Amino acid sequence: MSRAKDMRVAEALNYAIWVRDNVSDMKDHDVTKAVIELGDYKVFSSRQISAIISNRVSHTTVSSTIGKKDKTGGNLNVASLEVLRNILYSRSSGETNYGLIAKALEEGTSQGMISKLTGVSQSSISRRFNG
């Protein structure tokens, strides 16, 4: 990934973590604003955004709210957002922390989502964990 894209994904992950951790205290209009902002990052699917906001809004409502029509999903366990952020940060120093990747996989995040959010090639992940 380019440095600019890394920064954008890091920003998206940080915001998703904050929303996930604070959604229970948010008013409905703030949840709607969070859905729109998460959609603006263009890295999460409607189902993933719905999971980030603790399913306070269905994925179909998320889709219509943000006008999302394309399929950009994969399995994302919202509990692994910090792990994904840490993988991304470790890559900025030129390393790939496969221990963190293993943790994200164990938590239920798919290889494709790990690749998409961290820049680690899916083939590298697959070779390391399926071969």
MDAnalysis code that builds the backbone (N, CA, C; Angstrom):
import MDAnalysis as mda
import numpy as np

u = mda.Universe.empty(393, n_residues=131, atom_resindex=np.repeat(np.arange(131), 3), trajectory=True)
u.add_TopologyAttr("name", ["N", "CA", "C"] * 131)
u.add_TopologyAttr("resid", np.arange(1, 132))
u.add_TopologyAttr("resname", ["MET", "SER", "ARG", "ALA", "LYS", "ASP", "MET", "ARG", "VAL", "ALA", "GLU", "ALA", "LEU", "ASN", "TYR", "ALA", "ILE", "TRP", "VAL", "ARG", "ASP", "ASN", "VAL", "SER", "ASP", "MET", "LYS", "ASP", "HIS", "ASP", "VAL", "THR", "LYS", "ALA", "VAL", "ILE", "GLU", "LEU", "GLY", "ASP", "TYR", "LYS", "VAL", "PHE", "SER", "SER", "ARG", "GLN", "ILE", "SER", "ALA", "ILE", "ILE", "SER", "ASN", "ARG", "VAL", "SER", "HIS", "THR", "THR", "VAL", "SER", "SER", "THR", "ILE", "GLY", "LYS", "LYS", "ASP", "LYS", "THR", "GLY", "GLY", "ASN", "LEU", "ASN", "VAL", "ALA", "SER", "LEU", "GLU", "VAL", "LEU", "ARG", "ASN", "ILE", "LEU", "TYR", "SER", "ARG", "SER", "SER", "GLY", "GLU", "THR", "ASN", "TYR", "GLY", "LEU", "ILE", "ALA", "LYS", "ALA", "LEU", "GLU", "GLU", "GLY", "THR", "SER", "GLN", "GLY", "MET", "ILE", "SER", "LYS", "LEU", "THR", "GLY", "VAL", "SER", "GLN", "SER", "SER", "ILE", "SER", "ARG", "ARG", "PHE", "ASN", "GLY"])
u.atoms.positions = np.array([
    [0.844, -1.182, 0.000],
    [0.000, 0.000, 0.000],
    [0.881, 1.234, 0.000],
    [0.364, 2.290, -0.543],
    [1.095, 3.551, -0.513],
    [1.006, 4.156, 0.883],
    [1.892, 5.041, 1.163],
    [1.904, 5.719, 2.481],
    [0.583, 6.449, 2.716],
    [0.059, 7.117, 1.693],
    [-1.201, 7.849, 1.838],
    [-2.354, 6.890, 2.141],
    [-2.368, 5.739, 1.458],
    [-3.431, 4.770, 1.715],
    [-3.282, 4.168, 3.103],
    [-2.042, 3.878, 3.510],
    [-1.792, 3.389, 4.876],
    [-2.362, 4.356, 5.905],
    [-2.115, 5.637, 5.702],
    [-2.594, 6.655, 6.648],
    [-4.121, 6.687, 6.672],
    [-4.748, 6.574, 5.510],
    [-6.208, 6.594, 5.417],
    [-6.812, 5.366, 6.103],
    [-6.218, 4.203, 5.885],
    [-6.711, 2.981, 6.533],
    [-6.489, 3.057, 8.041],
    [-5.341, 3.570, 8.468],
    [-5.084, 3.732, 9.907],
    [-6.122, 4.652, 10.528],
    [-6.439, 5.729, 9.832],
    [-7.470, 6.662, 10.304],
    [-8.819, 5.947, 10.408],
    [-9.157, 5.140, 9.401],
    [-10.415, 4.390, 9.406],
    [-10.455, 3.402, 10.567],
    [-9.350, 2.698, 10.796],
    [-9.299, 1.742, 11.900],
    [-9.421, 2.444, 13.249],
    [-8.715, 3.554, 13.407],
    [-8.807, 4.302, 14.666],
    [-10.235, 4.786, 14.921],
    [-10.882, 5.294, 13.889],
    [-12.252, 5.784, 14.049],
    [-13.208, 4.623, 14.328],
    [-13.022, 3.508, 13.631],
    [-13.875, 2.340, 13.857],
    [-13.739, 1.839, 15.295],
    [-12.525, 1.824, 15.812],
    [-12.305, 1.406, 17.206],
    [-13.024, 2.354, 18.158],
    [-12.901, 3.650, 17.911],
    [-13.557, 4.632, 18.771],
    [-15.083, 4.471, 18.723],
    [-15.621, 4.310, 17.528],
    [-17.078, 4.138, 17.395],
    [-17.516, 2.867, 18.100],
    [-16.827, 1.765, 17.840],
    [-17.168, 0.487, 18.477],
    [-17.195, 0.619, 20.004],
    [-16.227, 1.323, 20.542],
    [-16.107, 1.444, 21.995],
    [-17.082, 2.448, 22.601],
    [-17.645, 3.327, 21.787],
    [-18.511, 4.378, 22.318],
    [-19.947, 4.333, 21.817],
    [-20.280, 3.402, 20.939],
    [-21.597, 3.389, 20.307],
    [-22.729, 3.231, 21.320],
    [-22.491, 2.544, 22.403],
    [-23.571, 2.334, 23.381],
    [-24.009, 3.645, 24.039],
    [-23.148, 4.645, 24.037],
    [-23.480, 5.944, 24.633],
    [-23.933, 6.967, 23.600],
    [-23.984, 6.568, 22.328],
    [-24.303, 7.517, 21.266],
    [-25.812, 7.615, 21.036],
    [-26.255, 8.816, 20.720],
    [-27.637, 9.035, 20.318],
    [-27.804, 8.578, 18.873],
    [-29.043, 8.322, 18.469],
    [-29.299, 7.792, 17.124],
    [-28.710, 8.667, 16.023],
    [-28.849, 9.987, 16.145],
    [-28.312, 10.852, 15.081],
    [-26.785, 10.791, 15.030],
    [-26.140, 10.558, 16.172],
    [-24.680, 10.406, 16.185],
    [-24.264, 9.074, 15.559],
    [-25.087, 8.048, 15.766],
    [-24.816, 6.756, 15.130],
    [-24.908, 6.906, 13.614],
    [-25.921, 7.621, 13.149],
    [-26.074, 7.851, 11.711],
    [-24.869, 8.599, 11.158],
    [-24.395, 9.609, 11.872],
    [-23.212, 10.346, 11.431],
    [-21.989, 9.434, 11.394],
    [-21.868, 8.555, 12.372],
    [-20.743, 7.613, 12.406],
    [-20.815, 6.647, 11.226],
    [-22.021, 6.183, 10.901],
    [-22.197, 5.288, 9.750],
    [-21.718, 5.978, 8.477],
    [-22.119, 7.218, 8.303],
    [-21.729, 7.974, 7.104],
    [-20.217, 8.154, 7.052],
    [-19.624, 8.510, 8.179],
    [-18.171, 8.721, 8.196],
    [-17.423, 7.415, 7.947],
    [-17.871, 6.324, 8.571],
    [-17.229, 5.030, 8.319],
    [-17.360, 4.649, 6.846],
    [-18.507, 4.942, 6.250],
    [-18.707, 4.671, 4.828],
    [-17.800, 5.492, 3.948],
    [-17.516, 6.725, 4.371],
    [-16.650, 7.611, 3.588],
    [-15.226, 7.059, 3.437],
    [-14.791, 6.235, 4.372],
    [-13.442, 5.660, 4.274],
    [-13.333, 4.630, 3.158],
    [-14.465, 4.042, 2.777],
    [-14.515, 3.062, 1.686],
    [-13.627, 1.838, 1.916],
    [-13.517, 1.421, 3.166],
    [-12.763, 0.204, 3.461],
    [-13.608, -0.855, 4.154],
    [-14.792, -0.473, 4.626],
    [-15.661, -1.405, 5.337],
    [-16.925, -1.666, 4.529],
    [-17.418, -2.896, 4.607],
    [-18.687, -3.222, 3.975],
    [-19.831, -2.750, 4.877],
    [-21.025, -2.793, 4.335],
    [-22.207, -2.409, 5.120],
    [-22.380, -3.324, 6.330],
    [-22.178, -4.605, 6.142],
    [-22.290, -5.551, 7.271],
    [-21.227, -5.255, 8.329],
    [-20.026, -4.920, 7.882],
    [-18.956, -4.611, 8.830],
    [-19.266, -3.339, 9.604],
    [-19.775, -2.331, 8.919],
    [-20.149, -1.091, 9.605],
    [-21.252, -1.377, 10.604],
    [-22.223, -2.179, 10.211],
    [-23.299, -2.540, 11.129],
    [-22.742, -3.240, 12.370],
    [-21.763, -4.118, 12.183],
    [-21.135, -4.802, 13.320],
    [-20.361, -3.814, 14.191],
    [-19.673, -2.862, 13.572],
    [-18.907, -1.868, 14.333],
    [-19.831, -1.056, 15.239],
    [-21.039, -0.786, 14.761],
    [-21.990, -0.001, 15.564],
    [-22.919, -0.904, 16.370],
    [-22.463, -2.113, 16.654],
    [-23.196, -3.084, 17.473],
    [-24.594, -3.360, 16.935],
    [-24.711, -3.377, 15.624],
    [-25.974, -3.679, 14.944],
    [-27.128, -2.766, 15.361],
    [-26.809, -1.548, 15.740],
    [-27.871, -0.582, 16.063],
    [-28.651, -0.204, 14.820],
    [-28.028, -0.367, 13.664],
    [-28.673, -0.148, 12.370],
    [-28.342, -1.370, 11.522],
    [-29.332, -1.903, 10.812],
    [-29.101, -3.090, 9.980],
    [-28.162, -2.763, 8.822],
    [-27.557, -3.801, 8.285],
    [-26.639, -3.589, 7.158],
    [-27.378, -3.055, 5.933],
    [-28.635, -3.411, 5.762],
    [-29.378, -2.873, 4.619],
    [-29.634, -1.381, 4.790],
    [-29.898, -0.948, 6.012],
    [-30.069, 0.483, 6.275],
    [-28.741, 1.209, 6.107],
    [-27.653, 0.582, 6.560],
    [-26.317, 1.162, 6.356],
    [-26.083, 1.355, 4.860],
    [-26.378, 0.334, 4.054],
    [-26.179, 0.419, 2.601],
    [-26.941, 1.581, 1.996],
    [-28.201, 1.724, 2.388],
    [-28.987, 2.817, 1.815],
    [-28.534, 4.172, 2.348],
    [-28.073, 4.221, 3.582],
    [-27.605, 5.479, 4.167],
    [-26.358, 5.994, 3.464],
    [-25.434, 5.098, 3.169],
    [-24.167, 5.527, 2.565],
    [-24.149, 5.349, 1.052],
    [-25.239, 4.803, 0.490],
    [-25.302, 4.619, -0.954],
    [-24.333, 3.576, -1.450],
    [-24.085, 2.554, -0.643],
    [-23.105, 1.526, -0.994],
    [-23.764, 0.454, -1.842],
    [-23.156, 0.186, -2.986],
    [-23.682, -0.827, -3.889],
    [-22.665, -1.929, -4.165],
    [-21.378, -1.621, -4.024],
    [-20.359, -2.616, -4.334],
    [-20.123, -3.542, -3.150],
    [-19.581, -4.694, -3.448],
    [-19.288, -5.691, -2.416],
    [-17.815, -5.572, -2.047],
    [-17.550, -5.139, -0.830],
    [-16.153, -4.973, -0.403],
    [-15.889, -5.739, 0.881],
    [-16.711, -6.716, 1.140],
    [-16.652, -7.378, 2.426],
    [-15.655, -8.501, 2.509],
    [-15.788, -9.211, 3.538],
    [-14.961, -10.313, 3.970],
    [-15.249, -10.416, 5.452],
    [-14.784, -11.460, 6.071],
    [-15.042, -11.585, 7.503],
    [-14.179, -10.609, 8.291],
    [-14.842, -9.843, 9.133],
    [-14.147, -8.910, 10.016],
    [-14.729, -9.050, 11.407],
    [-13.913, -9.528, 12.332],
    [-14.320, -9.551, 13.721],
    [-13.931, -8.192, 14.298],
    [-14.928, -7.411, 14.718],
    [-14.621, -6.058, 15.178],
    [-13.751, -6.057, 16.427],
    [-13.671, -7.182, 17.111],
    [-12.769, -7.275, 18.262],
    [-11.305, -7.265, 17.821],
    [-11.053, -7.549, 16.537],
    [-9.665, -7.598, 16.061],
    [-9.199, -6.284, 15.434],
    [-9.979, -5.220, 15.551],
    [-9.586, -3.950, 14.941],
    [-8.237, -3.453, 15.456],
    [-7.979, -3.577, 16.755],
    [-6.679, -3.144, 17.291],
    [-5.546, -3.990, 16.742],
    [-5.796, -5.285, 16.614],
    [-4.768, -6.182, 16.070],
    [-4.439, -5.765, 14.642],
    [-5.476, -5.486, 13.848],
    [-5.259, -5.061, 12.465],
    [-4.492, -3.743, 12.407],
    [-4.836, -2.829, 13.286],
    [-4.113, -1.554, 13.340],
    [-2.646, -1.798, 13.696],
    [-2.394, -2.698, 14.630],
    [-1.016, -2.989, 15.032],
    [-0.225, -3.658, 13.907],
    [-0.885, -4.502, 13.109],
    [-0.222, -5.095, 11.943],
    [0.162, -3.986, 10.974],
    [-0.773, -3.091, 10.710],
    [-0.513, -1.978, 9.789],
    [0.643, -1.123, 10.295],
    [0.641, -0.809, 11.576],
    [1.717, 0.001, 12.150],
    [3.053, -0.730, 12.093],
    [3.060, -2.037, 12.340],
    [4.323, -2.780, 12.293],
    [4.889, -2.768, 10.880],
    [4.019, -2.772, 9.888],
    [4.484, -2.745, 8.497],
    [5.123, -1.408, 8.139],
    [4.712, -0.350, 8.818],
    [5.310, 0.957, 8.510],
    [6.783, 0.991, 8.908],
    [7.180, 0.094, 9.798],
    [8.604, 0.015, 10.162],
    [9.322, -1.056, 9.344],
    [8.646, -1.570, 8.319],
    [9.282, -2.515, 7.414],
    [9.182, -3.968, 7.831],
    [8.400, -4.269, 8.842],
    [8.254, -5.639, 9.317],
    [6.818, -6.097, 9.145],
    [6.649, -7.398, 9.051],
    [5.315, -7.981, 9.049],
    [5.235, -8.892, 10.256],
    [4.330, -8.578, 11.172],
    [4.190, -9.357, 12.388],
    [3.183, -10.484, 12.137],
    [3.710, -11.663, 11.804],
    [2.840, -12.801, 11.496],
    [2.154, -13.352, 12.743],
    [2.693, -13.073, 13.910],
    [2.006, -13.459, 15.148],
    [0.689, -12.716, 15.290],
    [0.707, -11.427, 14.940],
    [-0.533, -10.648, 14.986],
    [-1.503, -11.102, 13.899],
    [-0.972, -11.460, 12.743],
    [-1.837, -11.966, 11.679],
    [-2.511, -13.257, 12.134],
    [-1.752, -14.132, 12.771],
    [-2.325, -15.382, 13.292],
    [-3.436, -15.075, 14.292],
    [-3.222, -14.082, 15.140],
    [-4.236, -13.696, 16.131],
    [-5.508, -13.199, 15.448],
    [-5.366, -12.354, 14.429],
    [-6.530, -11.846, 13.703],
    [-7.285, -12.992, 13.030],
    [-6.553, -13.931, 12.452],
    [-7.191, -15.097, 11.827],
    [-7.933, -15.926, 12.863],
    [-7.305, -16.155, 14.012],
    [-7.947, -16.920, 15.088],
    [-9.215, -16.236, 15.574],
    [-9.219, -14.916, 15.542],
    [-10.389, -14.163, 16.001],
    [-11.496, -14.115, 14.948],
    [-11.230, -14.644, 13.761],
    [-12.275, -14.748, 12.755],
    [-12.226, -13.737, 11.630],
    [-11.173, -12.960, 11.555],
    [-11.030, -12.028, 10.434],
    [-10.397, -12.787, 9.273],
    [-10.961, -12.616, 8.079],
    [-10.506, -13.380, 6.917],
    [-9.169, -12.870, 6.394],
    [-8.489, -13.744, 5.666],
    [-7.227, -13.372, 5.038],
    [-7.405, -12.167, 4.123],
    [-8.503, -12.135, 3.382],
    [-8.759, -11.026, 2.468],
    [-8.888, -9.698, 3.186],
    [-9.583, -9.693, 4.319],
    [-9.732, -8.442, 5.073],
    [-8.413, -8.028, 5.706],
    [-7.664, -8.993, 6.200],
    [-6.349, -8.669, 6.756],
    [-5.490, -8.022, 5.674],
    [-5.503, -8.623, 4.493],
    [-4.727, -8.082, 3.378],
    [-5.198, -6.683, 3.016],
    [-6.493, -6.516, 2.896],
    [-7.057, -5.224, 2.498],
    [-6.718, -4.115, 3.491],
    [-6.773, -4.438, 4.777],
    [-6.588, -3.404, 5.797],
    [-5.143, -3.211, 6.237],
    [-4.257, -4.135, 5.862],
    [-2.875, -4.009, 6.334],
    [-1.849, -3.929, 5.212],
    [-2.237, -4.316, 4.008],
    [-1.301, -4.300, 2.896],
    [-0.441, -5.545, 2.781],
    [-0.611, -6.506, 3.688],
    [0.105, -7.774, 3.577],
    [-0.584, -8.559, 2.465],
    [0.176, -9.065, 1.511],
    [-0.464, -9.759, 0.392],
    [-1.178, -11.011, 0.889],
    [-2.350, -11.238, 0.291],
    [-3.119, -12.408, 0.690],
    [-2.374, -13.693, 0.376],
    [-1.600, -13.694, -0.696],
    [-0.827, -14.905, -1.022],
    [0.237, -15.188, 0.047],
    [0.845, -14.152, 0.601],
    [1.821, -14.352, 1.692],
    [1.147, -14.921, 2.919],
    [-0.027, -14.400, 3.231],
    [-0.784, -14.910, 4.393],
    [-1.162, -16.362, 4.154],
    [-1.665, -16.634, 2.972],
    [-2.117, -17.988, 2.631],
    [-0.959, -18.990, 2.676],
    [0.177, -18.607, 2.093],
    [1.349, -19.500, 2.115],
    [1.787, -19.772, 3.549],
    [1.749, -18.749, 4.356],
    [2.235, -18.878, 5.744],
    [1.292, -19.722, 6.597],
    [-0.020, -19.590, 6.374],
    [-0.973, -20.238, 7.274],
    [-1.742, -21.403, 6.669],
    [-1.635, -21.601, 5.374],
    [-2.327, -22.726, 4.748],
    [-1.373, -23.741, 4.155],
    [-0.098, -23.411, 4.153],
    [0.845, -24.277, 3.456],
    [1.696, -25.032, 4.350],
])
